[in-house]
Amino acid sequence: MAACLRFTRRVWRSFVENKGHDQQCFPNLKILDAKPGMLKASLKVEPYNLNRVGTVHGGLIMSLTDTLGSLAVATKGQYMTGVSVDIGTSFVKPAGRAGEVLTATAVVTGIGKSLAYTRVDFYNTKGQLAAYGHHTKYVGKSAGHENDVKFSEDGESIIEGKDVE
């Protein structure tokens, strides 16, 4: 398994182990792939993820925009992924019903010393763009954590920092 994927899954586990919002809302989120600046994920839609008309609740998409934007920052080697300063989502088509799988691609569109910018695209089971979100994070105080790493360009190996797995 590539180092970037291993590291990003480790950051995701730290979110879940915190037993906060992420654990409550989407404990079954799967990180499928990660390369520096990009990740792919999936979520099996559960009944508690639905709105009253039986489709994926917009709040779930907003929460996933937040979490997946944060994990996209992790693909750049940052263990602590900062705090949100701006987030938004546009809804295009129904994202799914219970039992279906929602997929997402999150990318870092820019990152500097203080801010990181991400975009998350969500696809329904038909492969249609269901929603897209943007997420801006303040990362100024989160960089430099003892668990931060630097990946090779392809994300296959760690060239600085510790690979703990």
N, CA and C atoms as a LAMMPS dump frame, in Angstrom:
ITEM: TIMESTEP
0
ITEM: NUMBER OF ATOMS
495
ITEM: BOX BOUNDS ff ff ff
-5.0000000000000000e+02 5.0000000000000000e+02
-5.0000000000000000e+02 5.0000000000000000e+02
-5.0000000000000000e+02 5.0000000000000000e+02
ITEM: ATOMS id mol type element x y z
1 1 1 N 0.852 -1.181 0
2 1 2 C 0 0 0
3 1 3 C 0.893 1.238 0
4 2 1 N 0.525 2.216 -0.79
5 2 2 C 1.306 3.45 -0.892
6 2 3 C 1.324 4.201 0.443
7 3 1 N 2.415 4.865 0.701
8 3 2 C 2.592 5.604 1.955
9 3 3 C 1.523 6.681 2.141
10 4 1 N 1.16 7.378 1.082
11 4 2 C 0.154 8.44 1.194
12 4 3 C -1.197 7.867 1.611
13 5 1 N -1.579 6.747 1.039
14 5 2 C -2.843 6.106 1.424
15 5 3 C -2.782 5.63 2.879
16 6 1 N -1.687 5.003 3.277
17 6 2 C -1.514 4.551 4.667
18 6 3 C -1.641 5.725 5.641
19 7 1 N -0.943 6.814 5.336
20 7 2 C -0.94 7.989 6.206
21 7 3 C -2.342 8.598 6.296
22 8 1 N -3.017 8.751 5.161
23 8 2 C -4.344 9.365 5.144
24 8 3 C -5.338 8.506 5.914
25 9 1 N -5.248 7.204 5.788
26 9 2 C -6.115 6.313 6.569
27 9 3 C -5.806 6.435 8.065
28 10 1 N -4.547 6.643 8.397
29 10 2 C -4.173 6.836 9.802
30 10 3 C -4.792 8.119 10.357
31 11 1 N -4.766 9.186 9.573
32 11 2 C -5.405 10.437 10.003
33 11 3 C -6.905 10.217 10.168
34 12 1 N -7.532 9.5 9.216
35 12 2 C -8.962 9.218 9.32
36 12 3 C -9.256 8.427 10.607
37 13 1 N -8.434 7.431 10.916
38 13 2 C -8.629 6.67 12.16
39 13 3 C -8.577 7.584 13.374
40 14 1 N -7.699 8.584 13.345
41 14 2 C -7.623 9.505 14.484
42 14 3 C -8.913 10.312 14.616
43 15 1 N -9.568 10.632 13.487
44 15 2 C -10.863 11.313 13.533
45 15 3 C -11.887 10.396 14.214
46 16 1 N -11.94 9.15 13.785
47 16 2 C -12.914 8.192 14.307
48 16 3 C -12.658 7.91 15.781
49 17 1 N -11.401 7.727 16.147
50 17 2 C -11.052 7.431 17.539
51 17 3 C -11.391 8.58 18.485
52 18 1 N -11.531 9.778 17.949
53 18 2 C -11.945 10.926 18.749
54 18 3 C -13.393 10.781 19.217
55 19 1 N -14.144 9.911 18.547
56 19 2 C -15.54 9.609 18.87
57 19 3 C -16.449 10.838 18.813
58 20 1 N -16.128 11.757 17.923
59 20 2 C -16.928 12.962 17.746
60 20 3 C -17.874 12.845 16.567
61 21 1 N -18.046 13.944 15.894
62 21 2 C -19.004 14.068 14.79
63 21 3 C -18.784 13.017 13.698
64 22 1 N -17.547 12.843 13.257
65 22 2 C -17.27 11.914 12.155
66 22 3 C -17.695 10.492 12.513
67 23 1 N -17.356 10.059 13.702
68 23 2 C -17.713 8.714 14.156
69 23 3 C -19.227 8.548 14.21
70 24 1 N -19.939 9.578 14.608
71 24 2 C -21.386 9.487 14.729
72 24 3 C -22.093 9.513 13.376
73 25 1 N -21.587 10.318 12.447
74 25 2 C -22.296 10.552 11.182
75 25 3 C -21.942 9.581 10.065
76 26 1 N -20.693 9.179 9.977
77 26 2 C -20.281 8.276 8.888
78 26 3 C -19.113 7.387 9.304
79 27 1 N -19.372 6.513 10.279
80 27 2 C -18.309 5.614 10.733
81 27 3 C -17.862 4.629 9.658
82 28 1 N -18.69 4.437 8.622
83 28 2 C -18.377 3.477 7.571
84 28 3 C -17.727 4.129 6.336
85 29 1 N -17.251 5.353 6.47
86 29 2 C -16.545 6.01 5.373
87 29 3 C -15.282 5.218 5.044
88 30 1 N -15.044 4.982 3.771
89 30 2 C -13.861 4.235 3.336
90 30 3 C -12.977 5.129 2.471
91 31 1 N -11.704 5.169 2.811
92 31 2 C -10.717 5.883 1.992
93 31 3 C -10.194 4.863 0.994
94 32 1 N -10.511 5.045 -0.27
95 32 2 C -10.177 4.068 -1.306
96 32 3 C -8.792 4.285 -1.897
97 33 1 N -8.409 5.544 -2.061
98 33 2 C -7.132 5.863 -2.691
99 33 3 C -6.687 7.236 -2.207
100 34 1 N -5.393 7.439 -2.162
101 34 2 C -4.845 8.746 -1.793
102 34 3 C -3.492 8.917 -2.461
103 35 1 N -3.334 10.061 -3.075
104 35 2 C -2.069 10.498 -3.644
105 35 3 C -1.881 11.93 -3.175
106 36 1 N -0.67 12.447 -3.162
107 36 2 C -0.493 13.815 -2.67
108 36 3 C -1.437 14.811 -3.363
109 37 1 N -2.329 15.395 -2.557
110 37 2 C -3.272 16.388 -3.062
111 37 3 C -4.6 15.848 -3.528
112 38 1 N -4.839 14.518 -3.431
113 38 2 C -6.074 13.939 -3.933
114 38 3 C -6.432 12.671 -3.164
115 39 1 N -7.729 12.501 -2.913
116 39 2 C -8.178 11.235 -2.35
117 39 3 C -9.525 10.855 -2.92
118 40 1 N -9.794 9.555 -2.891
119 40 2 C -11.08 9.015 -3.303
120 40 3 C -11.649 8.252 -2.124
121 41 1 N -12.957 8.395 -1.936
122 41 2 C -13.616 7.764 -0.793
123 41 3 C -15 7.277 -1.203
124 42 1 N -15.569 6.394 -0.37
125 42 2 C -16.937 5.937 -0.599
126 42 3 C -17.65 5.804 0.739
127 43 1 N -18.954 5.852 0.653
128 43 2 C -19.792 5.72 1.836
129 43 3 C -21.059 4.973 1.453
130 44 1 N -21.314 3.856 2.134
131 44 2 C -22.594 3.182 1.953
132 44 3 C -23.634 4.005 2.7
133 45 1 N -24.673 4.414 1.995
134 45 2 C -25.711 5.27 2.569
135 45 3 C -26.588 4.443 3.509
136 46 1 N -26.709 4.918 4.724
137 46 2 C -27.517 4.267 5.754
138 46 3 C -28.829 5.03 5.942
139 47 1 N -29.853 4.402 6.515
140 47 2 C -31.126 5.107 6.738
141 47 3 C -30.967 6.412 7.526
142 48 1 N -30.026 6.458 8.463
143 48 2 C -29.839 7.683 9.25
144 48 3 C -29.158 8.803 8.45
145 49 1 N -28.739 8.524 7.206
146 49 2 C -28.136 9.54 6.332
147 49 3 C -29.162 10.225 5.437
148 50 1 N -30.445 9.868 5.583
149 50 2 C -31.472 10.332 4.651
150 50 3 C -32.271 11.521 5.184
151 51 1 N -32.83 12.268 4.236
152 51 2 C -33.789 13.312 4.591
153 51 3 C -35.192 12.695 4.595
154 52 1 N -36.207 13.498 4.797
155 52 2 C -37.556 12.933 4.926
156 52 3 C -38.174 12.464 3.618
157 53 1 N -37.538 12.781 2.473
158 53 2 C -38.04 12.248 1.2
159 53 3 C -37.277 10.996 0.766
160 54 1 N -36.355 10.533 1.63
161 54 2 C -35.7 9.262 1.378
162 54 3 C -34.415 9.316 0.576
163 55 1 N -33.875 10.509 0.382
164 55 2 C -32.59 10.627 -0.314
165 55 3 C -31.537 11.195 0.642
166 56 1 N -30.287 11.147 0.217
167 56 2 C -29.182 11.623 1.061
168 56 3 C -29.45 13.058 1.524
169 57 1 N -29.323 13.275 2.81
170 57 2 C -29.524 14.595 3.415
171 57 3 C -28.391 15.535 3.01
172 58 1 N -28.736 16.758 2.695
173 58 2 C -27.725 17.755 2.331
174 58 3 C -26.703 18 3.419
175 59 1 N -27.115 17.851 4.67
176 59 2 C -26.185 18.017 5.782
177 59 3 C -25.084 16.966 5.777
178 60 1 N -25.403 15.769 5.293
179 60 2 C -24.379 14.732 5.172
180 60 3 C -23.329 15.163 4.145
181 61 1 N -23.786 15.69 3.031
182 61 2 C -22.858 16.157 1.988
183 61 3 C -21.994 17.293 2.532
184 62 1 N -22.598 18.206 3.276
185 62 2 C -21.823 19.307 3.868
186 62 3 C -20.772 18.77 4.844
187 63 1 N -21.176 17.837 5.693
188 63 2 C -20.224 17.252 6.65
189 63 3 C -19.105 16.508 5.937
190 64 1 N -19.458 15.776 4.881
191 64 2 C -18.429 15.074 4.119
192 64 3 C -17.502 16.05 3.402
193 65 1 N -18.034 17.177 2.948
194 65 2 C -17.176 18.198 2.338
195 65 3 C -16.125 18.648 3.341
196 66 1 N -16.539 18.846 4.581
197 66 2 C -15.626 19.245 5.651
198 66 3 C -14.581 18.153 5.902
199 67 1 N -15.043 16.95 6.16
200 67 2 C -14.137 15.857 6.514
201 67 3 C -13.218 15.472 5.355
202 68 1 N -13.779 15.333 4.164
203 68 2 C -12.947 14.931 3.029
204 68 3 C -11.999 16.05 2.596
205 69 1 N -12.41 17.297 2.76
206 69 2 C -11.483 18.409 2.519
207 69 3 C -10.316 18.349 3.492
208 70 1 N -10.616 18.017 4.737
209 70 2 C -9.559 17.868 5.742
210 70 3 C -8.628 16.715 5.383
211 71 1 N -9.195 15.598 4.964
212 71 2 C -8.369 14.447 4.604
213 71 3 C -7.56 14.722 3.336
214 72 1 N -8.074 15.564 2.455
215 72 2 C -7.278 15.963 1.28
216 72 3 C -6.025 16.711 1.745
217 73 1 N -6.171 17.556 2.756
218 73 2 C -5.005 18.243 3.334
219 73 3 C -4.03 17.214 3.904
220 74 1 N -4.564 16.162 4.519
221 74 2 C -3.701 15.102 5.06
222 74 3 C -2.871 14.44 3.956
223 75 1 N -3.406 14.358 2.747
224 75 2 C -2.645 13.738 1.654
225 75 3 C -1.401 14.533 1.301
226 76 1 N -1.315 15.737 1.824
227 76 2 C -0.115 16.561 1.617
228 76 3 C 0.886 16.351 2.755
229 77 1 N 0.592 15.408 3.659
230 77 2 C 1.515 15.061 4.737
231 77 3 C 1.247 15.747 6.054
232 78 1 N 0.138 16.478 6.171
233 78 2 C -0.188 17.173 7.42
234 78 3 C -1.087 16.297 8.291
235 79 1 N -0.584 15.926 9.467
236 79 2 C -1.355 15.103 10.393
237 79 3 C -2.499 15.911 11.003
238 80 1 N -2.211 17.119 11.436
239 80 2 C -3.256 18.029 11.922
240 80 3 C -3.698 18.843 10.714
241 81 1 N -4.994 18.834 10.44
242 81 2 C -5.46 19.355 9.157
243 81 3 C -6.094 20.746 9.228
244 82 1 N -5.9 21.435 10.341
245 82 2 C -6.379 22.805 10.444
246 82 3 C -7.842 22.905 10.847
247 83 1 N -8.361 24.129 10.727
248 83 2 C -9.755 24.405 11.073
249 83 3 C -10.437 25.109 9.902
250 84 1 N -11.736 24.909 9.799
251 84 2 C -12.508 25.48 8.692
252 84 3 C -12.672 26.984 8.843
253 85 1 N -12.528 27.687 7.73
254 85 2 C -12.848 29.115 7.71
255 85 3 C -13.954 29.425 6.707
256 86 1 N -14.156 28.532 5.728
257 86 2 C -15.232 28.711 4.75
258 86 3 C -15.567 27.346 4.165
259 87 1 N -16.846 27.128 3.985
260 87 2 C -17.283 25.854 3.408
261 87 3 C -18.601 26.089 2.69
262 88 1 N -18.78 25.404 1.582
263 88 2 C -20.028 25.522 0.84
264 88 3 C -20.22 24.332 -0.075
265 89 1 N -21.467 24.063 -0.405
266 89 2 C -21.783 22.928 -1.262
267 89 3 C -22.921 23.308 -2.198
268 90 1 N -22.828 22.838 -3.418
269 90 2 C -23.915 22.972 -4.386
270 90 3 C -24.446 21.585 -4.698
271 91 1 N -25.759 21.46 -4.733
272 91 2 C -26.417 20.182 -4.946
273 91 3 C -26.945 20.131 -6.375
274 92 1 N -26.579 19.09 -7.11
275 92 2 C -26.885 18.994 -8.532
276 92 3 C -27.977 17.962 -8.818
277 93 1 N -27.845 16.777 -8.241
278 93 2 C -28.789 15.675 -8.448
279 93 3 C -28.927 14.917 -7.126
280 94 1 N -29.963 14.075 -6.99
281 94 2 C -30.049 13.249 -5.776
282 94 3 C -28.785 12.399 -5.625
283 95 1 N -28.274 12.331 -4.404
284 95 2 C -27.003 11.638 -4.161
285 95 3 C -27.184 10.166 -3.848
286 96 1 N -28.395 9.724 -3.596
287 96 2 C -28.611 8.303 -3.354
288 96 3 C -29.646 8.023 -2.29
289 97 1 N -29.915 6.735 -2.148
290 97 2 C -30.879 6.22 -1.174
291 97 3 C -30.187 5.188 -0.298
292 98 1 N -30.838 4.771 0.752
293 98 2 C -30.26 3.782 1.67
294 98 3 C -29.82 2.538 0.899
295 99 1 N -28.631 2.052 1.244
296 99 2 C -28.077 0.864 0.601
297 99 3 C -27.196 1.165 -0.592
298 100 1 N -27.324 2.348 -1.168
299 100 2 C -26.486 2.725 -2.307
300 100 3 C -25.139 3.255 -1.813
301 101 1 N -24.194 3.339 -2.72
302 101 2 C -22.862 3.819 -2.364
303 101 3 C -22.614 5.18 -3.017
304 102 1 N -22.289 6.137 -2.19
305 102 2 C -21.913 7.48 -2.615
306 102 3 C -20.396 7.509 -2.725
307 103 1 N -19.861 8.018 -3.827
308 103 2 C -18.411 8.125 -3.964
309 103 3 C -18.024 9.598 -4.04
310 104 1 N -16.782 9.869 -3.686
311 104 2 C -16.308 11.252 -3.671
312 104 3 C -14.834 11.312 -4.042
313 105 1 N -14.471 12.408 -4.667
314 105 2 C -13.073 12.731 -4.949
315 105 3 C -12.8 14.09 -4.334
316 106 1 N -11.769 14.169 -3.524
317 106 2 C -11.385 15.429 -2.877
318 106 3 C -9.989 15.811 -3.353
319 107 1 N -9.822 17.077 -3.706
320 107 2 C -8.519 17.55 -4.168
321 107 3 C -8.133 18.827 -3.431
322 108 1 N -6.846 18.998 -3.221
323 108 2 C -6.312 20.255 -2.7
324 108 3 C -6.08 21.134 -3.923
325 109 1 N -6.817 22.239 -4
326 109 2 C -6.66 23.13 -5.149
327 109 3 C -5.584 24.182 -4.906
328 110 1 N -5.205 24.363 -3.654
329 110 2 C -4.122 25.279 -3.305
330 110 3 C -3.801 25.157 -1.832
331 111 1 N -2.525 25.351 -1.498
332 111 2 C -2.126 25.315 -0.092
333 111 3 C -0.931 26.239 0.083
334 112 1 N -1 27.031 1.136
335 112 2 C 0.088 27.943 1.454
336 112 3 C 0.466 27.809 2.917
337 113 1 N 1.092 28.842 3.46
338 113 2 C 1.523 28.794 4.866
339 113 3 C 0.365 28.944 5.837
340 114 1 N -0.708 29.605 5.395
341 114 2 C -1.839 29.85 6.291
342 114 3 C -3.125 29.155 5.887
343 115 1 N -3.383 29.062 4.589
344 115 2 C -4.665 28.544 4.117
345 115 3 C -4.494 27.379 3.147
346 116 1 N -5.457 26.471 3.196
347 116 2 C -5.556 25.387 2.224
348 116 3 C -6.953 25.449 1.615
349 117 1 N -7.028 25.181 0.324
350 117 2 C -8.29 25.22 -0.416
351 117 3 C -8.543 23.846 -1.013
352 118 1 N -9.767 23.34 -0.819
353 118 2 C -10.09 22.019 -1.349
354 118 3 C -11.415 22.052 -2.098
355 119 1 N -11.581 21.056 -2.952
356 119 2 C -12.849 20.848 -3.664
357 119 3 C -13.186 19.373 -3.534
358 120 1 N -14.455 19.095 -3.298
359 120 2 C -14.922 17.717 -3.174
360 120 3 C -16.082 17.515 -4.142
361 121 1 N -15.966 16.515 -5.013
362 121 2 C -17.029 16.15 -5.951
363 121 3 C -17.661 14.848 -5.485
364 122 1 N -18.988 14.8 -5.481
365 122 2 C -19.746 13.639 -5.033
366 122 3 C -20.506 13.031 -6.205
367 123 1 N -20.478 11.703 -6.294
368 123 2 C -21.119 10.995 -7.394
369 123 3 C -22.103 9.96 -6.859
370 124 1 N -23.278 9.891 -7.494
371 124 2 C -24.263 8.888 -7.107
372 124 3 C -23.925 7.553 -7.771
373 125 1 N -24.746 6.534 -7.54
374 125 2 C -24.444 5.198 -8.067
375 125 3 C -24.502 5.138 -9.589
376 126 1 N -25.14 6.095 -10.217
377 126 2 C -25.17 6.155 -11.683
378 126 3 C -23.921 6.832 -12.244
379 127 1 N -23.033 7.282 -11.347
380 127 2 C -21.828 7.968 -11.792
381 127 3 C -22.056 9.429 -12.124
382 128 1 N -23.216 9.948 -11.781
383 128 2 C -23.555 11.342 -12.053
384 128 3 C -23.038 12.239 -10.939
385 129 1 N -22.581 13.422 -11.31
386 129 2 C -22.192 14.409 -10.303
387 129 3 C -23.449 14.779 -9.515
388 130 1 N -23.444 14.478 -8.224
389 130 2 C -24.599 14.75 -7.37
390 130 3 C -24.454 16.076 -6.638
391 131 1 N -23.208 16.413 -6.264
392 131 2 C -22.941 17.655 -5.53
393 131 3 C -21.447 17.942 -5.615
394 132 1 N -21.098 19.181 -5.343
395 132 2 C -19.684 19.546 -5.224
396 132 3 C -19.558 20.594 -4.139
397 133 1 N -18.448 20.517 -3.435
398 133 2 C -18.24 21.436 -2.327
399 133 3 C -16.863 22.045 -2.37
400 134 1 N -16.73 23.156 -1.672
401 134 2 C -15.423 23.789 -1.497
402 134 3 C -15.198 23.981 -0.006
403 135 1 N -13.937 23.936 0.384
404 135 2 C -13.607 24 1.798
405 135 3 C -12.281 24.736 1.946
406 136 1 N -12.285 25.81 2.695
407 136 2 C -11.064 26.547 2.991
408 136 3 C -10.705 26.285 4.444
409 137 1 N -9.436 25.969 4.678
410 137 2 C -8.971 25.629 6.016
411 137 3 C -7.811 26.531 6.411
412 138 1 N -7.815 26.963 7.661
413 138 2 C -6.654 27.648 8.221
414 138 3 C -5.702 26.557 8.703
415 139 1 N -4.519 26.513 8.12
416 139 2 C -3.539 25.476 8.455
417 139 3 C -2.272 26.071 9.072
418 140 1 N -2.287 27.364 9.334
419 140 2 C -1.093 28.056 9.812
420 140 3 C -0.482 27.502 11.073
421 141 1 N -1.311 27.053 12.01
422 141 2 C -0.772 26.541 13.27
423 141 3 C -0.716 25.016 13.3
424 142 1 N -1.222 24.356 12.248
425 142 2 C -1.24 22.897 12.263
426 142 3 C -0.012 22.292 11.581
427 143 1 N 0.643 23.043 10.713
428 143 2 C 1.85 22.532 10.053
429 143 3 C 2.979 22.4 11.07
430 144 1 N 3.854 21.434 10.844
431 144 2 C 4.987 21.248 11.737
432 144 3 C 4.717 20.293 12.884
433 145 1 N 3.6 19.574 12.852
434 145 2 C 3.291 18.582 13.884
435 145 3 C 4.313 17.447 13.816
436 146 1 N 4.576 16.831 14.944
437 146 2 C 5.577 15.75 15.002
438 146 3 C 5.232 14.569 14.103
439 147 1 N 3.962 14.4 13.747
440 147 2 C 3.553 13.295 12.877
441 147 3 C 3.484 13.675 11.403
442 148 1 N 3.803 14.931 11.056
443 148 2 C 3.798 15.341 9.646
444 148 3 C 4.872 14.58 8.878
445 149 1 N 4.605 14.369 7.601
446 149 2 C 5.554 13.682 6.72
447 149 3 C 5.627 14.415 5.388
448 150 1 N 6.618 14.043 4.6
449 150 2 C 6.718 14.521 3.223
450 150 3 C 6.783 13.283 2.339
451 151 1 N 5.918 13.253 1.327
452 151 2 C 5.832 12.112 0.428
453 151 3 C 6.686 12.319 -0.816
454 152 1 N 7.04 11.199 -1.443
455 152 2 C 7.59 11.262 -2.789
456 152 3 C 6.501 11.852 -3.685
457 153 1 N 6.857 12.31 -4.854
458 153 2 C 5.894 12.968 -5.744
459 153 3 C 4.69 12.078 -6.043
460 154 1 N 4.912 10.774 -6.185
461 154 2 C 3.823 9.848 -6.491
462 154 3 C 3.098 9.329 -5.247
463 155 1 N 3.603 9.678 -4.05
464 155 2 C 2.966 9.252 -2.805
465 155 3 C 3.275 7.829 -2.4
466 156 1 N 4.15 7.165 -3.108
467 156 2 C 4.467 5.768 -2.81
468 156 3 C 5.321 5.613 -1.557
469 157 1 N 6.14 6.624 -1.262
470 157 2 C 7.03 6.502 -0.104
471 157 3 C 7.115 7.825 0.654
472 158 1 N 7.587 7.724 1.885
473 158 2 C 7.827 8.895 2.72
474 158 3 C 9.304 9.245 2.615
475 159 1 N 9.571 10.517 2.302
476 159 2 C 10.974 10.93 2.168
477 159 3 C 11.437 11.764 3.36
478 160 1 N 10.492 12.251 4.176
479 160 2 C 10.813 12.934 5.432
480 160 3 C 9.753 12.565 6.458
481 161 1 N 10.169 12.338 7.686
482 161 2 C 9.247 11.97 8.753
483 161 3 C 9.195 10.463 8.92
484 162 1 N 8.361 10.04 9.884
485 162 2 C 8.283 8.62 10.225
486 162 3 C 7.064 7.957 9.599
487 163 1 N 7.292 6.792 9.025
488 163 2 C 6.207 5.941 8.531
489 163 3 C 5.931 4.953 9.651
490 164 1 N 4.851 5.164 10.397
491 164 2 C 4.617 4.381 11.616
492 164 3 C 3.997 3.016 11.352
493 165 1 N 3.616 2.739 10.131
494 165 2 C 2.996 1.425 9.873
495 165 3 C 3.841 0.616 8.931
